[in-house]
């Protein structure tokens, strides 16, 4: 009967009949109704008790309780519960996925709230950032926000997580460079193995400065070809150039290869923007072979995956 009322959307009627607070299913259905009625204050209050007493409905009750905390902007309390749940030796896969998604959402909501209040305090602790680095799937925005926060913290507190991230071939190459930049800024004297695509590098932040010397040479090559004919595309290419160099770092680009890199960026960015581009013009303007450009693009796509 209660399930039928809920399916029909008669939440207030169902709630009035759910009075046996000693019954686990009653406590669970009350949370369902309170969430549906957007009575998050009562849902939070009842959810705290229901979570402590839950058995068969533990994960369902926890999810409803977390939703109430999120809606009431009780972010710290929600984050603490999520960290505790996700640290357990076993959690059903569907709820692990759900709790990870809720965690990401709450962190981003907390960041937005802090920005609105012009609160410059850190949103995540070093340990929370380390946990994100170890996760298989993380929202890109959340990773970049976490690394921005990490600049204000001591990266030495999460060295094992940093090492695993840099060695993982499936992690973002761009994010790896952001981490290396932090290691340089904080002068961390420790060697790391960094895997990007098919390449393996050995990196020490105490003597590996992030110097992108080829930026000027590649930029000049792009400007020579595009400045007069297509300044809009030039601007887009220069923006992409910085991303490209960050993605490749610490790979060295020799001065004699800068025209080829410029050709690659020109061709790739124009293609992404659906702009017409004549391959023969690329070869002439940059004095290179199109086959070499295509190889560079393929290597870049592998790094971006």
C-alpha positions in Angstrom: 0.0 0.0 0.0 2.8 2.5 0.9 4.7 1.6 -2.2 1.6 2.2 -4.3 1.1 5.7 -2.8 4.7 6.6 -3.4 4.5 5.4 -7.0 1.4 7.6 -7.4 3.2 10.6 -6.0 1.0 10.8 -2.9 3.9 11.4 -0.6 2.1 13.4 2.1 -0.5 10.6 2.4 2.1 8.0 2.6 4.0 10.0 5.2 1.0 10.3 7.4 0.7 6.5 7.5 4.3 5.8 8.2 4.3 6.0 11.9 6.1 3.0 13.2 9.6 4.5 13.7 10.9 1.2 15.1 10.4 -0.4 11.7 13.4 -0.1 9.3 11.3 0.0 6.2 9.1 2.8 7.7 12.2 4.9 8.4 13.4 4.3 4.8 10.1 5.1 3.1 9.8 8.3 5.3 13.1 9.5 3.8 11.9 8.7 0.3 8.8 10.8 0.9 10.6 13.7 2.7 13.1 13.9 -0.2 10.3 13.9 -2.7 8.5 16.7 -0.8 11.8 18.6 -0.6 11.5 18.7 3.2 15.3 18.3 3.5 15.5 19.6 7.1 13.3 16.8 8.4 15.0 14.3 6.1 18.4 15.3 7.5 17.2 14.9 11.1 15.5 11.6 10.5 18.2 10.4 8.1 20.9 10.6 10.8 18.9 8.3 13.0 17.8 6.0 10.2 21.4 5.6 9.0 22.6 4.5 12.5 19.8 1.9 12.8 19.7 0.7 9.2 20.5 -2.8 8.2 19.1 -4.1 4.9 18.4 -0.5 3.7 21.7 0.9 4.8 23.0 2.2 1.4 19.6 3.4 0.3 19.1 5.3 3.5 22.7 6.8 3.3 22.1 8.0 -0.2 18.9 9.8 0.8 20.5 11.3 3.9 23.4 12.5 1.7 21.0 14.1 -0.7 19.4 16.1 2.1 22.8 17.2 3.4 23.7 18.3 -0.1 20.5 20.3 -0.6 21.0 22.0 2.8 24.6 22.9 1.8 25.9 20.9 4.8 28.9 20.1 2.6 31.5 19.2 5.3 29.2 16.7 7.0 28.4 15.1 3.7 32.0 14.9 2.6 33.0 13.3 5.9 30.3 10.6 5.5 31.4 10.0 1.9 35.0 9.6 2.8 34.1 7.2 5.5 31.9 5.1 3.2 34.3 5.1 0.3 37.1 4.0 2.6 35.3 0.8 3.7 36.9 -2.5 2.6 33.7 -3.4 0.7 30.9 -1.4 -0.8 28.5 -2.5 -3.6 29.7 -1.3 -7.0 26.5 0.7 -7.7 26.8 2.6 -4.5 30.5 3.1 -4.9 29.8 4.7 -8.3 26.9 6.8 -6.8 28.9 8.0 -3.8 31.9 8.9 -6.0 29.6 11.0 -8.2 27.9 12.6 -5.2 31.4 13.4 -3.8 32.5 15.1 -7.0 29.3 17.1 -7.2 29.5 18.3 -3.6 33.1 19.3 -3.9 32.3 21.4 -7.0 29.2 22.9 -5.3 31.4 23.8 -2.3 33.9 25.4 -4.5 31.2 27.5 -6.2 29.9 28.6 -2.9 33.3 29.6 -1.7 33.9 31.6 -4.8 30.6 33.4 -4.4 31.7 34.3 -0.8 35.2 35.2 -2.1 36.5 32.7 0.4 40.1 31.8 -0.6 40.5 29.0 2.0 41.3 25.5 0.7 38.2 23.4 -0.1 40.0 20.0 0.0 42.7 18.6 2.3 45.8 17.0 1.0 44.4 13.6 2.0 41.2 14.2 0.0 43.3 15.3 -3.0 45.4 12.1 -2.7 42.3 10.0 -2.7 41.1 11.7 -5.9 44.5 11.0 -7.6 44.1 7.3 -6.8 40.6 7.1 -8.3 40.2 5.4 -11.7 37.6 7.9 -13.0 37.4 11.5 -11.9 35.6 14.5 -13.4 38.3 16.6 -15.2 37.0 19.9 -13.6 37.4 18.3 -10.2 41.0 17.1 -10.8 42.1 20.6 -12.1 40.4 22.2 -9.1 42.1 19.8 -6.7 45.5 20.5 -8.3 44.9 24.2 -8.0 44.2 23.6 -4.3 47.4 21.5 -4.0 49.5 24.5 -4.9 48.5 25.9 -1.4 49.3 22.7 0.4 52.4 20.6 1.1 52.6 18.0 -1.7 55.0 16.0 0.3 52.0 14.8 2.4 50.7 12.7 -0.5 53.9 11.5 -2.3 52.7 7.9 -2.7 49.5 9.0 -4.4 51.5 11.5 -6.6 53.9 8.8 -7.6 51.2 6.4 -8.6 49.4 9.1 -10.6 52.5 10.0 -12.6 53.3 6.3 -13.4 49.7 5.5 -14.4 49.6 5.5 -18.3 45.9 6.1 -18.2 46.0 9.4 -16.3 45.9 12.8 -18.0 49.2 13.9 -19.4 48.3 17.6 -18.9 47.4 16.9 -15.2 50.7 15.2 -14.8 52.5 18.3 -15.9 50.5 20.4 -13.5 51.7 18.1 -10.7 55.3 18.3 -11.9 55.0 22.1 -11.8 53.9 21.9 -8.2 56.9 19.6 -7.4 59.2 22.1 -9.0 57.6 25.1 -7.2 58.0 23.2 -3.8 61.5 22.0 -4.7 60.8 18.4 -4.0 64.1 16.5 -4.2 62.7 13.1 -5.2 62.8 11.1 -8.4 59.6 10.1 -10.1 58.8 7.9 -13.0 56.5 9.7 -15.4 54.7 7.8 -18.2 53.1 9.7 -21.0 51.9 7.7 -24.0 54.7 5.3 -24.9 57.4 7.4 -23.3 58.9 7.0 -19.9 60.7 9.9 -18.2 62.5 10.3 -14.9 61.8 13.5 -13.2 63.1 15.4 -10.1 61.4 18.6 -9.2 64.6 20.0 -7.6 66.5 20.2 -10.8 64.0 19.9 -13.6 62.7 23.5 -14.3 59.5 23.9 -16.3 61.0 25.9 -19.2 59.1 25.8 -22.5 61.9 27.4 -24.5 60.4 26.2 -27.8 57.2 28.2 -27.3 58.7 31.3 -28.9 60.1 29.5 -31.9 56.9 27.6 -32.6 54.8 30.8 -32.0 57.0 32.7 -34.5 56.4 30.0 -37.1 52.7 30.1 -36.6 52.6 33.9 -36.7 54.6 33.9 -40.0 52.0 31.8 -41.7 48.7 33.0 -40.0 49.2 36.5 -38.7 48.0 38.3 -41.9 45.7 35.6 -43.3 43.9 34.4 -40.3 44.6 36.1 -37.0 41.6 34.4 -35.3 43.1 31.0 -36.1 46.5 32.2 -35.0 45.1 33.1 -31.6 43.5 29.7 -31.2 46.7 28.0 -32.2 48.8 29.9 -29.7 46.3 29.0 -27.0 46.5 25.4 -28.0 50.3 25.6 -28.2 50.6 26.1 -24.4 48.3 23.1 -23.8 50.3 21.1 -26.3 53.7 21.8 -24.6 52.3 21.1 -21.2 50.9 17.8 -22.4 54.3 16.8 -23.9 56.5 18.0 -21.0 59.2 16.9 -20.1 59.8 15.8 -23.7 62.3 18.0 -25.4 61.5 19.7 -28.7 64.5 20.5 -30.8 64.7 23.9 -32.6 64.8 22.1 -36.0 61.5 20.4 -35.2 59.6 23.6 -34.3 58.2 24.2 -37.8 56.8 20.6 -37.8 55.2 21.2 -34.4 53.7 24.5 -35.7 52.4 22.7 -38.8 50.8 20.0 -36.6 49.1 22.6 -34.4 47.9 24.6 -37.4 46.5 21.6 -39.1 45.0 20.0 -36.0 43.3 23.2 -34.6 41.9 24.1 -38.0 40.5 20.6 -38.4 38.9 20.8 -34.9 37.3 24.1 -35.8 36.0 22.7 -39.2 38.1 25.3 -41.0 39.2 24.5 -44.6 42.9 23.7 -44.8 44.9 22.6 -47.8 47.4 19.9 -46.9 49.7 21.0 -49.7 49.7 24.6 -48.2 50.8 23.1 -44.9 53.7 21.3 -46.5 54.8 24.4 -48.3 54.3 27.0 -45.5 56.1 24.9 -42.9 58.6 23.1 -45.2 57.5 19.6 -43.9 55.8 16.4 -45.1 52.1 15.9 -44.4 52.9 12.3 -43.3 55.1 13.6 -40.5 52.3 16.0 -39.4 49.8 13.2 -39.3 52.2 11.1 -37.2 52.5 14.0 -34.7 48.7 14.4 -34.6 48.3 10.7 -33.9 50.8 10.8 -31.0 49.1 13.8 -29.6 45.7 12.1 -29.7 47.2 9.2 -27.8 48.4 11.6 -25.1 45.0 13.3 -24.8 43.1 10.0 -24.3 
